[in-house]
């Protein structure tokens, strides 16, 4: 896909979003747009799969198949095995669009009820099968009864038909195995919704340039990753990014927000991840860990900054293996280290972990210092700290860091500090890292280079001397000395300005004299 084609596709998608803009908030209408895109994708996969099965009999998957129960039974069974869901020909996206536009003789153009039944059917057909958990309640946020779609049932129906008709015109090139147009479109919309929904929307999306940097770091030296895990996976964008840099066998994640939990599962399927190769769970990661004592080769996360949690208000957490060895629990008002130690618990001995965190984790005292010191001094798991520029993330302008951890570090005598906070491009609403910025950070990390005013390898003795305060300016001196002021040059400039001022005053006085008016000075 060329950049021009990509821009055209993005414009088409955003034009569809315009139909709902003004009727509801961005974080609400994303549920409809992304849900309908997902329905279109499933329909096209079903049609393609069924037509391949029927190819030998020279039959196509259309309405007539529903009069042939022997064919329908086989297609249903094979679809549930291979795809994890099943749709009849009259439940396909293309059929409902034609019906809504009045292109099917004898059929009513009201499709709202049909659409509700179809979305329910996708979930129901998977019930009792291997894919049940991946499709259960997947469309629960697509509320077709909402008054925000229209004051009357006809108005709602007309709007839905218009949206589906626009989507029908977009060719996602499903036949092209090398194309990920649908996945790119989906990611574009998620990013746009996050940008336009502010803090609420940004909670579930890690900017692409940040996720690319993390993915390059955690997959360095690996062509194949057995498992990748994100305990706060949001829409799954960070998890999926790992697959761009290494072959990933299985994806695992947990998400508290039910809407973004649905998005993550949709996003996996849209990017061609088979339902057997991902396991996304719904729940509170810190209070209800769904993955027990499992360990993963790669662990990544962009947790909510300084979130509140129960901490020492819940006595069971003090004996929880994820937190108990560190001597203190993370403060109730700052769960950052609770997420860090949870992730370390799930990190395999040969694995790499990267997590986005606020700067406060580097220097806050009390319980956080106790935990920080244990990780550095007792475990020696902290590999690098990367300071990022401000205003990169949706919903917050504060700068963040990427902390990299390994249980078996190659360079276990020092910690690499990189201050990349001053190298970025300013955008209209947000700043962003260029490819050159990312390359410099990555190369500095893998080569563990020391660059003046940019990076430094701090020995563990240095860390101890700083009382385990990891604030980046303590290790990377970015102070720029101001050039000395040339007093004589300044005096000469001032003298010149005074002479010019006197000359102008003389000209004004002469002009006033000619006009026979009073001089203003």
Residue, then its C-alpha position, 0 to 999 in steps of 0.5 A: x500500500x502506497x502512502x497516497x493509498x494509505x492517506x486516501x483510506x484514512x480519509x475515507x474512514x474519517x469521513x465515516x466517523x464524521x457521520x457520528x461526530x456531534x451526536x456523541x463523544x469520540x470515545x462513544x462513536x468508536x464503539x460503532x465504527x470499530x464494531x462495524x469494521x470488525x463485523x465487515x471483516x468477519x463477514x468477508x472471512x466467512x464468505x472467503x472460507x465458505x467459497x473455498x470449501x464450495x469451490x469443488x462443487x462450483x457453488x458460491x456462498x449465497x442465499x441459496x445455500x440456506x436451502x441446502x442444509x447438508x452444505x450449511x452443516x459442513x460449512x458451519x462445522x468447518x468455520x467454527x473449527x477454523x475461524x471460531x465463528x459462523x455466519x449464514x449468507x443472509x447474515x453477511x455484511x454485504x447482504x445487510x447493506x444490499x437489503x438496507x439500500x433496497x437492492x433485494x426484491x421483496x425485502x424490507x429496508x429496515x435492517x436494525x433488528x437483523x443487525x442486532x440478531x447477527x451480532x448476537x449470532x456471532x457470539x452465540x455460534x462460538x458458545x461451547x467451542x474453543x473460541x467461546x472466550x474470544x467472542x463472548x460479549x464482543x459486540x456489547x458496546x455496539x448499542x443499536x438501541x441508543x437514542x444518540x443514533x437517532x430519535x426514531x427507529x427509522x432515523x437510527x436505521x437510516x444512519x446505520x445503513x449509511x455507515x455500513x454503505x460507506x464501509x462496503x465501498x472500502x476494499x480491505x484486500x482480504x485476498x492479499x495475504x501480504x496486506x494488512x490494510x484492515x489492521x492498519x485502518x483499525x489502528x489508525x482509527x484507534x489512534x484518532x479516537x484516542x487523540x480526539x477523546x482526550x484523556x479518556x480515549x488515550x488510556x487505551x492506546x500507546x503512540x505508535x512511535x513509542x510502541x515501535x521503540x519498545x518492540x525493537x528493544x524487547x525483540x533485539x536478537x530474537x527472530x521468534x518469541x514464544x510468548x508476549x504478555x501485557x498486563x494492561x493491554x488496552x486495545x492490544x496495540x503494544x502487544x501486536x507491535x511485537x509481532x512486527x519485529x519477531x515471529x510471536x507464537x502466543x499473545x497474552x494480555x489482561x485489561x480492566x476496562x470492558x470496552x477496551x477488553x473487547x477492542x483488544x480481542x477484535x484487534x487480535x482477530x483483525x490482525x490475523x492472529x488465530x483465536x488459539x494463539x491469543x488469550x486476552x482476559x478481563x479483570x483487575x491485573x493487580x487484584x485478580x491476576x488471571x495468569x497465575x504463575x505463568x512466565x513469558x519471554x517478553x513482557x511489555x506495558x503502558x500502565x495507567x500512571x500513578x493509579x490508586x490501588x488497595x496496597x496495605x489496605x488489603x492484608x492478602x497482598x502482603x503475602x502475594x508472591x508478586x509483592x511480598x519479597x520487596x519488603x514494602x507494598x507500593x503506596x495506595x496512591x502510586x501503583x506504579x511499582x505494583x505493576x513493575x513487580x507484578x510484571x517481573x513475577x511473570x518475566x521468564x529468566x531469559x526474557x526482556x521487559x519494558x514498561x512505560x512509567x512516570x518520572x516519579x518512580x525514579x526518585x520518590x522516597x518511602x516504600x517506593x525507594x525500598x522496592x527500587x533499591x531491592x530491584x537494583x541491589x538484590x535482584x539486579x534486574x534493572x537494565x536501562x532507563x530511557x527518558x522520553x520527551x514531553x507530550x507524547x502520550x494522549x491525555x497527558x503532557x508530562x514526560x515519561x520513561x521506559x524502564x527496561x528489565x532483564x533477569x539475566x543481564x549481560x551487562x550487570x555491572x551498570x545501568x544505562x541512562x539515556x536522556x532522549x527528552x530533548x530530541x523530538x518533533x513538535x506536532x499540532x497537538x502532540x510531540x512525536x519521535x521521528x525514525x531518526x530519534x528512535x534509531x538513536x535511542x535504540x542504537x545507544x541502548x543495544x551498544x550501551x554507548x556513552x554520549x555526551x549530554x545524552x547517555x551514561x553507564x552508571x555503575x552500581x556504586x554510583x547508584x548507591x552514592x546517589x542513595x538509589x535516586x535514579x533521577x536522570x539529570x544525576x547521571x546525564x549532565x545536559x547543562x549547557x553553559x551560556x556564552x560569556x557576555x561581551x560587555x564592550x560589544x554591548x556598550x558599542x551596540x547601545x551607543x549605536x542605538x542612541x545615535x540612531x535615536x538622536x538622528x530620528x528625533x532630529x528628523x521629527x523636529x525638522x518635520x514638525x518645524x516645517x508644519x509649524x506644529x509642536x515637537x512631541x518631545 
